[in-house]
Amino acid sequence: MRRSGLLGVAVARLRHDRTRAALVVLGIALATFAVVILASVGAGVMETGQAKFDQSGRDLWMTGGPVSLGAAGGGVGTGITDAHRLQADLEEREDVQTAIALAFRTVYVSNDSRRFETVIGAGAPAVDEAVSITEGRGFTDGDPHYAGGSYDGPMTREVVIDPRTAALLDVGVDDTLYVGGTPRTAAENAFRVVGVSPTFSNFLGSPTVVLHLSELQTVTGTTGTDSATLLTVDLVEGASVARAEREIQARYPEYDVRTNREQLESTLRDQAVVIASGTSLVVFAVVAGVAVTVNVLVSYVYQRRRELAALKAVGVSTRTLVAVTLLQALVLGVCGGAVGTVLAAIAVPVLNAVAAALVGFEGVVSLRADVLLAGAGLAVGTSVLAGAAASARVGRLDPLELLE
């Protein structure tokens, strides 16, 4: 009965000053919302990244440096050289089923050779493992333009586009698309759309066009080094990934050979500044939430110091006043945490829709039960901490000094 009575007193006092109580709840809710959303973004990025690497069906990734998107005419890293030879050498291994050299370059595209858009151009071999066609016949076999490294063979002038590029330029199978590393080069190189594939746009989160590797190198001026961004390896069934990784790394020490998980972690390390910024925001949200809650509750007690002093003077024990203050803080924390988590749950689908529209990735904000619980727990814990600070002030009240 004593506990229920104290709780009733605490709630009654909060209802008496609804405006201040609402402000405290709002502050706790905003802090909870910020922490839950930022933590959900971090979890979503990891989950989305891992899913993209797993969907690739590759066992090993070989790169020659950081993978990052450059400006127009640039690329997503070009650390591998002599890519065609390296691909052929790896496919000679007994434990390798396929090796695929991939180049990604920012290219200009147009449907009329006059107005250009920039998209990601992917260079890939004409194999089913590299490009999954959902519409059209896809590439013809081989890479005839490479011609053993002379790059003087006939160009197929075939291009596979993704659905976003198709919508952007209003083109489809059998239409003409102009592609090149510069607007001038693009205007001189017409390609026929032979298929639609979401393969690379799903992975990169950007509109893409796919050409034979040698033809992308030609229209972007990278034939001299036969450069590629990365090379993926799919092992035969039953082969040891760890062993293949060690042996290939030892054979090609100038390149980095990684598993799916290791490649994802490397990509995230390359984005250390972004990750540090996100972590800083989470820390700031936590610190700000604690500071606001403690400040408001201590201020709440301070402004009612005469009322509390009067209660002490008429015989209400300090323990009772401290208990009421702590219960008020707990009620505020529970209410604020509940409001914050509900707002976060409502906001996640909206944020995912915005992210999908802006960057092409879906599910980058992952709303997980453990994150929600952590956010709610932080709200309650912060409020208890604030209540303890306010209670300490209650314990130091001197009725004689305040009621003179």
C-alpha positions as CSV (number, residue, x, y, z in Angstrom):
1,M,0.0,0.0,0.0
2,R,2.9,2.4,0.9
3,R,4.4,1.9,-2.6
4,S,1.1,2.4,-4.4
5,G,0.5,5.5,-2.3
6,L,3.9,6.9,-3.2
7,L,3.2,6.2,-6.9
8,G,-0.1,7.9,-6.6
9,V,1.4,11.0,-5.1
10,A,4.2,11.1,-7.8
11,V,1.6,10.8,-10.6
12,A,-0.6,13.4,-9.0
13,R,2.3,15.9,-8.8
14,L,3.1,15.3,-12.4
15,R,-0.5,15.9,-13.4
16,H,-0.5,19.1,-11.4
17,D,2.3,20.5,-13.6
18,R,1.5,18.9,-16.9
19,T,3.4,21.4,-19.1
20,R,6.7,20.8,-17.4
21,A,6.1,17.0,-17.3
22,A,5.3,17.0,-21.0
23,L,8.5,18.9,-21.8
24,V,10.6,16.3,-19.8
25,V,8.8,13.5,-21.6
26,L,9.5,15.2,-25.0
27,G,13.2,15.6,-24.2
28,I,13.5,12.0,-23.2
29,A,11.5,10.9,-26.3
30,L,13.7,12.8,-28.7
31,A,16.9,11.4,-27.1
32,T,15.5,7.9,-27.4
33,F,14.4,8.5,-31.0
34,A,17.8,9.8,-32.0
35,V,19.7,6.9,-30.4
36,V,17.3,4.2,-31.8
37,I,17.4,5.7,-35.4
38,L,21.1,6.1,-35.5
39,A,21.8,2.7,-34.1
40,S,19.3,1.2,-36.6
41,V,21.1,2.9,-39.5
42,G,24.4,1.3,-38.3
43,A,22.8,-2.1,-38.0
44,G,21.0,-1.7,-41.4
45,V,24.2,-0.7,-43.2
46,M,25.9,-3.8,-41.9
47,E,23.0,-6.1,-42.7
48,T,22.5,-4.6,-46.2
49,G,26.2,-4.8,-47.0
50,Q,26.5,-8.4,-45.9
51,A,23.3,-9.3,-47.8
52,K,24.7,-7.7,-51.0
53,F,28.0,-9.6,-50.7
54,D,26.2,-12.8,-50.0
55,Q,23.8,-12.3,-53.0
56,S,26.8,-12.0,-55.3
57,G,27.5,-15.7,-54.9
58,R,31.2,-15.1,-54.8
59,D,33.7,-16.8,-52.4
60,L,36.6,-14.5,-52.7
61,W,37.2,-10.9,-53.7
62,M,40.5,-9.6,-55.1
63,T,41.2,-5.9,-55.1
64,G,44.2,-3.6,-55.6
65,G,43.2,-0.8,-53.2
66,P,40.3,1.1,-51.7
67,V,37.0,0.8,-53.6
68,S,35.5,4.3,-53.8
69,L,33.3,6.1,-56.4
70,G,35.1,8.8,-58.3
71,A,33.9,11.8,-60.3
72,A,32.8,11.8,-63.9
73,G,35.3,9.9,-65.9
74,G,36.6,8.3,-62.7
75,G,35.7,5.0,-61.4
76,V,35.2,2.8,-58.4
77,G,38.9,2.1,-58.0
78,T,41.1,0.6,-60.7
79,G,43.7,-1.2,-58.7
80,I,43.9,-4.4,-60.8
81,T,46.0,-4.3,-64.0
82,D,46.3,-6.9,-66.7
83,A,42.8,-8.1,-65.7
84,H,42.2,-10.5,-68.6
85,R,45.4,-12.4,-68.0
86,L,44.8,-12.5,-64.2
87,Q,41.3,-13.8,-64.8
88,A,42.6,-16.6,-67.1
89,D,45.4,-17.6,-64.7
90,L,43.0,-18.0,-61.8
91,E,40.6,-20.1,-63.8
92,E,43.4,-22.6,-64.4
93,R,43.3,-23.5,-60.7
94,E,41.6,-26.8,-59.9
95,D,39.6,-25.3,-57.0
96,V,38.3,-22.3,-59.0
97,Q,35.1,-22.6,-60.9
98,T,34.9,-19.1,-62.3
99,A,37.0,-15.9,-62.0
100,I,35.4,-12.7,-63.1
101,A,37.2,-9.4,-63.6
102,L,34.9,-6.4,-63.1
103,A,35.5,-2.7,-63.9
104,F,33.3,0.1,-62.7
105,R,33.7,3.5,-64.3
106,T,31.5,6.6,-64.2
107,V,30.3,7.1,-67.8
108,Y,28.1,9.5,-69.8
109,V,25.0,8.0,-71.4
110,S,22.4,9.4,-73.8
111,N,19.6,8.2,-76.0
112,D,20.1,11.0,-78.6
113,S,23.9,11.8,-78.4
114,R,23.0,15.4,-77.3
115,R,21.8,15.3,-73.7
116,F,23.8,13.2,-71.3
117,E,23.4,11.7,-67.9
118,T,26.1,10.1,-65.7
119,V,25.7,6.6,-64.5
120,I,28.0,3.8,-63.4
121,G,29.4,1.8,-66.3
122,A,30.2,-1.8,-65.5
123,G,32.6,-3.9,-67.5
124,A,32.0,-7.6,-67.2
125,P,32.7,-10.8,-69.2
126,A,29.8,-12.3,-71.1
127,V,29.0,-15.1,-68.7
128,D,25.8,-15.9,-66.8
129,E,27.6,-15.7,-63.5
130,A,28.5,-12.1,-64.1
131,V,25.2,-10.6,-65.3
132,S,21.7,-12.0,-64.7
133,I,19.4,-11.0,-67.5
134,T,15.7,-10.4,-66.8
135,E,14.7,-9.1,-70.2
136,G,16.2,-9.5,-73.6
137,R,18.8,-12.0,-74.8
138,G,21.9,-10.6,-73.2
139,F,25.5,-10.5,-74.4
140,T,26.9,-12.6,-77.1
141,D,29.6,-15.0,-75.9
142,G,33.2,-14.0,-75.5
143,D,35.0,-10.6,-75.6
144,P,36.1,-10.4,-79.2
145,H,37.3,-6.8,-79.0
146,Y,40.1,-7.7,-76.5
147,A,41.7,-9.9,-79.2
148,G,44.4,-11.3,-77.0
149,G,45.4,-7.9,-75.6
150,S,45.6,-5.9,-78.9
151,Y,42.1,-4.4,-78.5
152,D,41.7,-4.3,-82.2
153,G,39.0,-7.0,-82.6
154,P,35.4,-6.1,-83.6
155,M,33.3,-4.4,-80.9
156,T,29.9,-6.1,-80.3
157,R,28.5,-2.7,-79.3
158,E,26.1,-4.4,-76.9
159,V,25.0,-2.9,-73.7
160,V,22.8,-4.2,-70.8
161,I,21.0,-1.7,-68.8
162,D,19.3,-1.8,-65.4
163,P,15.6,-0.8,-64.8
164,R,16.6,2.6,-63.4
165,T,18.6,3.5,-66.4
166,A,15.8,2.3,-68.7
167,A,13.4,4.7,-66.8
168,L,15.9,7.5,-66.7
169,L,16.5,7.5,-70.4
170,D,13.3,6.0,-71.6
171,V,15.0,3.2,-73.5
172,G,14.5,-0.6,-73.7
173,V,15.7,-3.7,-75.5
174,D,16.9,-3.0,-79.1
175,D,17.1,0.8,-78.5
176,T,20.3,2.7,-79.1
177,L,22.3,4.1,-76.2
178,Y,25.4,6.3,-76.5
179,V,28.1,5.5,-73.9
180,G,31.6,7.0,-73.2
181,G,34.0,8.3,-70.6
182,T,33.3,11.9,-71.8
183,P,30.3,13.4,-73.7
184,R,32.4,13.6,-76.9
185,T,33.5,9.9,-76.6
186,A,29.9,8.9,-75.8
187,A,28.5,10.7,-78.9
188,E,30.9,8.7,-81.0
189,N,30.0,5.3,-79.6
190,A,26.5,3.9,-80.1
191,F,25.5,0.7,-78.5
192,R,22.4,-1.5,-78.9
193,V,20.5,-2.4,-75.7
194,V,20.5,-6.3,-75.6
195,G,19.1,-6.9,-72.2
196,V,17.9,-5.6,-68.8
197,S,19.6,-6.7,-65.6
198,P,19.4,-5.4,-62.0
199,T,22.6,-7.2,-61.0
200,F,25.0,-4.3,-60.6
201,S,22.4,-1.7,-59.7
202,N,21.3,-3.9,-56.8
203,F,24.9,-4.1,-55.6
204,L,25.9,-0.5,-56.2
205,G,22.6,1.2,-55.5
206,S,22.9,3.4,-58.6
207,P,21.8,3.3,-62.2
208,T,24.1,1.2,-64.3
209,V,25.0,0.2,-67.8
210,V,27.0,-3.0,-68.5
211,L,29.4,-3.5,-71.4
212,H,31.9,-6.1,-72.3
213,L,35.0,-5.4,-70.2
214,S,37.3,-4.6,-73.1
215,E,34.7,-2.3,-74.7
216,L,34.2,-0.3,-71.4
217,Q,38.0,0.0,-71.2
218,T,38.1,1.3,-74.8
219,V,35.4,4.0,-74.3
220,T,36.9,5.1,-71.0
221,G,40.5,5.1,-72.1
222,T,41.9,2.3,-69.8
223,T,43.0,-0.2,-72.4
224,G,46.7,0.6,-71.8
225,T,46.8,-1.1,-68.4
226,D,43.8,-3.5,-68.9
227,S,42.6,-2.2,-65.6
228,A,39.7,-3.5,-63.5
229,T,38.2,-2.6,-60.1
230,L,38.1,-6.0,-58.6
231,L,38.1,-9.7,-59.5
232,T,35.7,-12.2,-57.9
233,V,36.3,-15.9,-57.5
234,D,33.7,-18.6,-57.2
235,L,35.2,-21.9,-56.0
236,V,34.1,-25.4,-56.9
237,E,31.8,-27.1,-54.5
238,G,33.6,-28.5,-51.5
239,A,36.7,-26.4,-51.9
240,S,38.2,-24.7,-48.8
241,V,37.7,-21.0,-49.0
242,A,40.4,-20.4,-46.3
243,R,43.0,-22.4,-48.2
244,A,42.2,-20.8,-51.5
245,E,42.4,-17.4,-50.0
246,R,45.9,-18.1,-48.5
247,E,47.3,-19.6,-51.7
248,I,46.0,-16.9,-54.0
249,Q,47.2,-14.2,-51.6
250,A,50.6,-15.8,-51.6
251,R,50.7,-16.0,-55.4
252,Y,49.6,-12.4,-55.9
253,P,51.0,-10.4,-52.9
254,E,50.4,-7.1,-54.7
255,Y,46.6,-7.6,-54.4
256,D,44.3,-8.0,-51.4
257,V,42.3,-11.3,-51.3
258,R,39.4,-11.4,-49.0
259,T,36.3,-13.4,-48.2
260,N,32.8,-11.9,-48.4
261,R,32.9,-10.9,-44.7
262,E,36.4,-9.5,-44.9
263,Q,35.6,-7.5,-48.0
264,L,32.6,-5.9,-46.3
265,E,34.7,-5.1,-43.2
266,S,37.4,-3.6,-45.4
267,T,34.8,-1.4,-47.2
268,L,33.5,-0.2,-43.9
269,R,37.0,0.6,-42.7
270,D,37.5,2.8,-45.8
271,Q,34.5,4.7,-44.6
272,A,35.9,5.3,-41.1
273,V,35.2,9.0,-41.2
274,V,31.5,8.4,-41.9
275,I,31.3,5.7,-39.3
276,A,33.0,7.9,-36.7
277,S,30.6,10.7,-37.5
278,G,27.6,8.3,-36.9
279,T,29.1,7.1,-33.7
280,S,29.7,10.7,-32.6
281,L,26.0,11.5,-33.3
282,V,24.9,8.5,-31.1
283,V,27.2,9.6,-28.3
284,F,26.0,13.1,-28.6
285,A,22.4,12.0,-28.5
286,V,23.0,10.0,-25.4
287,V,24.9,12.8,-23.6
288,A,22.4,15.4,-24.7
289,G,19.5,13.3,-23.5
290,V,21.1,12.7,-20.1
291,A,22.0,16.4,-19.7
292,V,18.5,17.6,-20.7
293,T,16.7,15.1,-18.4
294,V,19.0,15.7,-15.4
295,N,18.8,19.5,-15.9
296,V,15.0,19.5,-16.2
297,L,14.4,17.3,-13.2
298,V,16.8,19.1,-11.0
299,S,15.2,22.4,-12.1
300,Y,11.8,20.9,-11.3
301,V,12.9,20.1,-7.8
302,Y,14.6,23.5,-7.3
303,Q,11.5,25.4,-8.3
304,R,9.5,23.5,-5.7
305,R,12.1,23.7,-2.9
306,R,9.8,25.8,-0.7
307,E,6.9,23.3,-1.2
308,L,9.2,20.4,-0.3
309,A,10.7,22.2,2.6
310,A,7.2,22.8,4.0
311,L,6.4,19.1,3.7
312,K,9.6,18.3,5.6
313,A,8.6,20.9,8.2
314,V,5.3,19.3,8.9
315,G,6.8,15.8,9.4
316,V,7.1,14.2,5.9
317,S,10.3,12.2,6.0
318,T,13.1,12.9,3.6
319,R,13.0,9.2,2.6
320,T,9.4,9.7,1.4
321,L,10.2,12.8,-0.6
322,V,13.2,11.2,-2.2
323,A,11.0,8.1,-3.1
324,V,8.4,10.3,-4.7
325,T,11.1,12.2,-6.7
326,L,12.6,8.9,-7.9
327,L,9.2,7.6,-8.9
328,Q,8.4,10.8,-10.8
329,A,11.7,10.3,-12.7
330,L,10.8,6.7,-13.4
331,V,7.3,7.5,-14.7
332,L,8.8,10.3,-17.0
333,G,11.5,7.9,-18.3
334,V,9.0,5.1,-19.1
335,C,6.6,7.6,-20.9
336,G,9.5,9.3,-22.8
337,G,11.1,6.0,-23.8
338,A,7.7,4.6,-25.0
339,V,7.0,7.7,-27.0
340,G,10.5,7.7,-28.5
341,T,10.5,4.0,-29.5
342,V,7.0,4.4,-31.1
343,L,8.1,7.4,-33.1
344,A,11.2,5.5,-34.2
345,A,9.2,2.5,-35.3
346,I,6.9,4.8,-37.3
347,A,9.8,6.7,-38.9
348,V,11.8,3.6,-40.0
349,P,9.6,2.7,-43.0
350,V,9.6,6.4,-44.1
351,L,13.4,6.7,-43.8
352,N,13.9,3.4,-45.8
353,A,11.6,4.8,-48.5
354,V,13.6,8.0,-48.7
355,A,16.9,6.1,-48.7
356,A,15.7,3.8,-51.5
357,A,14.7,6.8,-53.6
358,L,18.0,8.7,-53.0
359,V,20.6,6.0,-53.1
360,G,18.8,2.9,-54.4
361,F,19.4,0.7,-51.4
362,E,16.5,-0.8,-49.5
363,G,16.4,-1.6,-45.8
364,V,19.3,0.6,-44.8
365,V,17.5,1.4,-41.5
366,S,17.0,-1.9,-39.7
367,L,14.5,-1.7,-36.8
368,R,15.5,-4.5,-34.5
369,A,14.0,-5.5,-31.2
370,D,17.3,-5.3,-29.3
371,V,17.8,-1.8,-30.5
372,L,14.3,-0.7,-29.4
373,L,14.9,-2.3,-26.0
374,A,18.2,-0.6,-25.7
375,G,16.7,2.7,-26.5
376,A,13.9,2.2,-24.0
377,G,16.4,1.0,-21.4
378,L,18.5,4.1,-22.0
379,A,15.5,6.3,-21.4
380,V,14.6,4.6,-18.1
381,G,18.2,4.5,-17.0
382,T,18.8,8.1,-17.8
383,S,15.7,9.1,-15.9
384,V,16.7,7.1,-12.8
385,L,20.1,8.8,-13.0
386,A,18.3,12.2,-13.2
387,G,16.0,11.2,-10.4
388,A,19.0,10.3,-8.2
389,A,20.6,13.7,-8.9
390,A,17.3,15.4,-8.0
391,S,16.8,13.3,-4.9
392,A,20.2,14.3,-3.7
393,R,19.1,17.9,-3.8
394,V,15.9,17.0,-1.9
395,G,17.9,15.4,0.9
396,R,19.9,18.6,1.3
397,L,16.9,20.9,1.7
398,D,16.8,23.0,5.0
399,P,13.2,23.9,5.9
400,L,14.3,26.6,8.4
401,E,16.4,28.4,5.8
402,L,13.8,28.2,3.0
403,L,10.7,29.1,5.2
404,E,12.1,32.1,7.0
